[in-house]
Amino acid sequence: QVQLVESGGGLVQGGGSLRLSCAASGRTFGNYAVGWFRQAPGKEREFVAAINWSGVGVDYAASVKGRFTISRDNAKNTVYLQMNSLEPEDTAVYYCAADPSTLGAVLTTEYEYTYWGQGTQVTVSS
């Protein structure tokens, strides 16, 4: 079992930045693929960014590419999502997800993930 806890959410003005963290406990996190997803009110959960176990492979949703950066520190069992140039449309609950992956894959759909955190709220004011 892996437990995931997100942190770093909050209220920020448009154009501002936030860094989300996803801390894992329970098992060695280093061989897990990790993704960030978000869900805005009244909308389905959507993919934001993902990273493979080594950190070499990453992928982003088109809507955040160039503004968000995903990274990981396996020694700290933590994955980060640096969010810059935030827009009101980025307002959502952000979730991290993890799945053991021995093939180095970057997983971009929620159905591929086994473990989920509880989410952290990000609100961007205009």
Contacts in CASP RR format, 6 or more apart in sequence:
PFRMAT RR
TARGET T0000
AUTHOR 0000-0000-0000
METHOD contacts of the structure
MODEL  1
QVQLVESGGGLVQGGGSLRLSCAASGRTFGNYAVGWFRQAPGKEREFVAA
INWSGVGVDYAASVKGRFTISRDNAKNTVYLQMNSLEPEDTAVYYCAADP
STLGAVLTTEYEYTYWGQGTQVTVSS
1 26 0 8 1.000
1 27 0 8 1.000
1 115 0 8 1.000
2 24 0 8 1.000
2 25 0 8 1.000
2 26 0 8 1.000
2 27 0 8 1.000
2 29 0 8 1.000
2 32 0 8 1.000
2 98 0 8 1.000
2 114 0 8 1.000
2 115 0 8 1.000
3 24 0 8 1.000
3 25 0 8 1.000
3 26 0 8 1.000
3 115 0 8 1.000
3 117 0 8 1.000
4 22 0 8 1.000
4 23 0 8 1.000
4 24 0 8 1.000
4 96 0 8 1.000
4 97 0 8 1.000
4 98 0 8 1.000
4 115 0 8 1.000
4 116 0 8 1.000
4 117 0 8 1.000
5 22 0 8 1.000
5 23 0 8 1.000
5 25 0 8 1.000
5 117 0 8 1.000
5 118 0 8 1.000
6 20 0 8 1.000
6 21 0 8 1.000
6 22 0 8 1.000
6 94 0 8 1.000
6 95 0 8 1.000
6 96 0 8 1.000
6 117 0 8 1.000
6 118 0 8 1.000
6 119 0 8 1.000
6 120 0 8 1.000
7 20 0 8 1.000
7 21 0 8 1.000
7 23 0 8 1.000
7 120 0 8 1.000
8 18 0 8 1.000
8 19 0 8 1.000
8 20 0 8 1.000
8 21 0 8 1.000
8 120 0 8 1.000
9 18 0 8 1.000
9 20 0 8 1.000
9 94 0 8 1.000
9 120 0 8 1.000
9 121 0 8 1.000
9 122 0 8 1.000
10 18 0 8 1.000
10 120 0 8 1.000
10 121 0 8 1.000
10 122 0 8 1.000
10 123 0 8 1.000
11 123 0 8 1.000
11 124 0 8 1.000
11 125 0 8 1.000
12 18 0 8 1.000
12 86 0 8 1.000
12 122 0 8 1.000
12 123 0 8 1.000
12 124 0 8 1.000
12 125 0 8 1.000
13 124 0 8 1.000
13 125 0 8 1.000
14 86 0 8 1.000
14 87 0 8 1.000
14 88 0 8 1.000
14 124 0 8 1.000
14 125 0 8 1.000
14 126 0 8 1.000
15 84 0 8 1.000
15 85 0 8 1.000
15 86 0 8 1.000
15 87 0 8 1.000
15 124 0 8 1.000
16 84 0 8 1.000
16 85 0 8 1.000
16 86 0 8 1.000
16 124 0 8 1.000
17 82 0 8 1.000
17 83 0 8 1.000
17 84 0 8 1.000
17 85 0 8 1.000
17 86 0 8 1.000
18 83 0 8 1.000
18 86 0 8 1.000
18 122 0 8 1.000
19 80 0 8 1.000
19 81 0 8 1.000
19 82 0 8 1.000
19 83 0 8 1.000
20 36 0 8 1.000
20 80 0 8 1.000
20 81 0 8 1.000
20 83 0 8 1.000
20 94 0 8 1.000
20 96 0 8 1.000
20 120 0 8 1.000
20 122 0 8 1.000
21 78 0 8 1.000
21 79 0 8 1.000
21 80 0 8 1.000
22 34 0 8 1.000
22 36 0 8 1.000
22 78 0 8 1.000
22 79 0 8 1.000
22 80 0 8 1.000
22 81 0 8 1.000
22 96 0 8 1.000
22 98 0 8 1.000
22 117 0 8 1.000
23 76 0 8 1.000
23 77 0 8 1.000
23 78 0 8 1.000
24 32 0 8 1.000
24 77 0 8 1.000
24 78 0 8 1.000
24 79 0 8 1.000
24 98 0 8 1.000
25 77 0 8 1.000
28 77 0 8 1.000
29 74 0 8 1.000
29 77 0 8 1.000
29 78 0 8 1.000
29 98 0 8 1.000
30 53 0 8 1.000
30 72 0 8 1.000
30 74 0 8 1.000
30 77 0 8 1.000
31 53 0 8 1.000
31 100 0 8 1.000
31 101 0 8 1.000
31 102 0 8 1.000
32 53 0 8 1.000
32 98 0 8 1.000
32 99 0 8 1.000
32 100 0 8 1.000
32 101 0 8 1.000
33 50 0 8 1.000
33 51 0 8 1.000
33 52 0 8 1.000
33 53 0 8 1.000
33 98 0 8 1.000
33 99 0 8 1.000
33 100 0 8 1.000
33 101 0 8 1.000
33 104 0 8 1.000
33 105 0 8 1.000
33 106 0 8 1.000
33 107 0 8 1.000
33 112 0 8 1.000
33 113 0 8 1.000
34 50 0 8 1.000
34 51 0 8 1.000
34 70 0 8 1.000
34 72 0 8 1.000
34 79 0 8 1.000
34 96 0 8 1.000
34 97 0 8 1.000
34 98 0 8 1.000
35 47 0 8 1.000
35 48 0 8 1.000
35 49 0 8 1.000
35 50 0 8 1.000
35 51 0 8 1.000
35 70 0 8 1.000
35 79 0 8 1.000
35 96 0 8 1.000
35 97 0 8 1.000
35 98 0 8 1.000
35 107 0 8 1.000
35 113 0 8 1.000
36 48 0 8 1.000
36 49 0 8 1.000
36 50 0 8 1.000
36 70 0 8 1.000
36 79 0 8 1.000
36 81 0 8 1.000
36 94 0 8 1.000
36 95 0 8 1.000
36 96 0 8 1.000
36 97 0 8 1.000
37 45 0 8 1.000
37 46 0 8 1.000
37 47 0 8 1.000
37 48 0 8 1.000
37 94 0 8 1.000
37 95 0 8 1.000
37 96 0 8 1.000
37 97 0 8 1.000
37 110 0 8 1.000
38 45 0 8 1.000
38 46 0 8 1.000
38 48 0 8 1.000
38 90 0 8 1.000
38 92 0 8 1.000
38 93 0 8 1.000
38 94 0 8 1.000
38 95 0 8 1.000
38 122 0 8 1.000
39 45 0 8 1.000
39 46 0 8 1.000
39 92 0 8 1.000
39 93 0 8 1.000
39 95 0 8 1.000
40 91 0 8 1.000
40 92 0 8 1.000
40 93 0 8 1.000
43 92 0 8 1.000
45 95 0 8 1.000
45 110 0 8 1.000
46 61 0 8 1.000
47 61 0 8 1.000
47 108 0 8 1.000
47 109 0 8 1.000
47 110 0 8 1.000
48 60 0 8 1.000
48 61 0 8 1.000
48 64 0 8 1.000
48 68 0 8 1.000
48 81 0 8 1.000
48 94 0 8 1.000
49 58 0 8 1.000
49 59 0 8 1.000
49 60 0 8 1.000
49 61 0 8 1.000
49 64 0 8 1.000
49 68 0 8 1.000
49 69 0 8 1.000
49 70 0 8 1.000
49 81 0 8 1.000
50 58 0 8 1.000
50 59 0 8 1.000
50 70 0 8 1.000
50 106 0 8 1.000
50 107 0 8 1.000
50 108 0 8 1.000
51 57 0 8 1.000
51 58 0 8 1.000
51 70 0 8 1.000
51 71 0 8 1.000
51 72 0 8 1.000
51 79 0 8 1.000
51 106 0 8 1.000
52 58 0 8 1.000
52 101 0 8 1.000
52 104 0 8 1.000
52 105 0 8 1.000
52 106 0 8 1.000
53 101 0 8 1.000
53 102 0 8 1.000
53 104 0 8 1.000
54 104 0 8 1.000
55 71 0 8 1.000
55 72 0 8 1.000
57 104 0 8 1.000
57 106 0 8 1.000
58 70 0 8 1.000
58 106 0 8 1.000
59 106 0 8 1.000
59 108 0 8 1.000
60 66 0 8 1.000
60 68 0 8 1.000
60 70 0 8 1.000
63 89 0 8 1.000
64 83 0 8 1.000
64 90 0 8 1.000
67 83 0 8 1.000
67 84 0 8 1.000
67 85 0 8 1.000
67 86 0 8 1.000
68 81 0 8 1.000
68 82 0 8 1.000
68 83 0 8 1.000
68 84 0 8 1.000
69 81 0 8 1.000
69 82 0 8 1.000
69 84 0 8 1.000
70 79 0 8 1.000
70 80 0 8 1.000
70 81 0 8 1.000
70 82 0 8 1.000
71 79 0 8 1.000
71 80 0 8 1.000
71 82 0 8 1.000
72 78 0 8 1.000
72 79 0 8 1.000
72 80 0 8 1.000
73 79 0 8 1.000
73 80 0 8 1.000
79 96 0 8 1.000
81 94 0 8 1.000
81 96 0 8 1.000
83 90 0 8 1.000
83 122 0 8 1.000
86 122 0 8 1.000
86 124 0 8 1.000
87 124 0 8 1.000
88 124 0 8 1.000
88 125 0 8 1.000
88 126 0 8 1.000
89 124 0 8 1.000
90 122 0 8 1.000
90 124 0 8 1.000
91 122 0 8 1.000
91 123 0 8 1.000
91 124 0 8 1.000
92 121 0 8 1.000
92 122 0 8 1.000
93 119 0 8 1.000
93 120 0 8 1.000
93 121 0 8 1.000
93 122 0 8 1.000
94 119 0 8 1.000
94 120 0 8 1.000
94 121 0 8 1.000
94 122 0 8 1.000
95 116 0 8 1.000
95 117 0 8 1.000
95 118 0 8 1.000
95 119 0 8 1.000
96 116 0 8 1.000
96 117 0 8 1.000
96 119 0 8 1.000
97 110 0 8 1.000
97 113 0 8 1.000
97 114 0 8 1.000
97 115 0 8 1.000
97 116 0 8 1.000
97 117 0 8 1.000
98 113 0 8 1.000
98 114 0 8 1.000
98 115 0 8 1.000
99 107 0 8 1.000
99 112 0 8 1.000
99 113 0 8 1.000
99 114 0 8 1.000
99 115 0 8 1.000
100 114 0 8 1.000
101 107 0 8 1.000
107 113 0 8 1.000
END
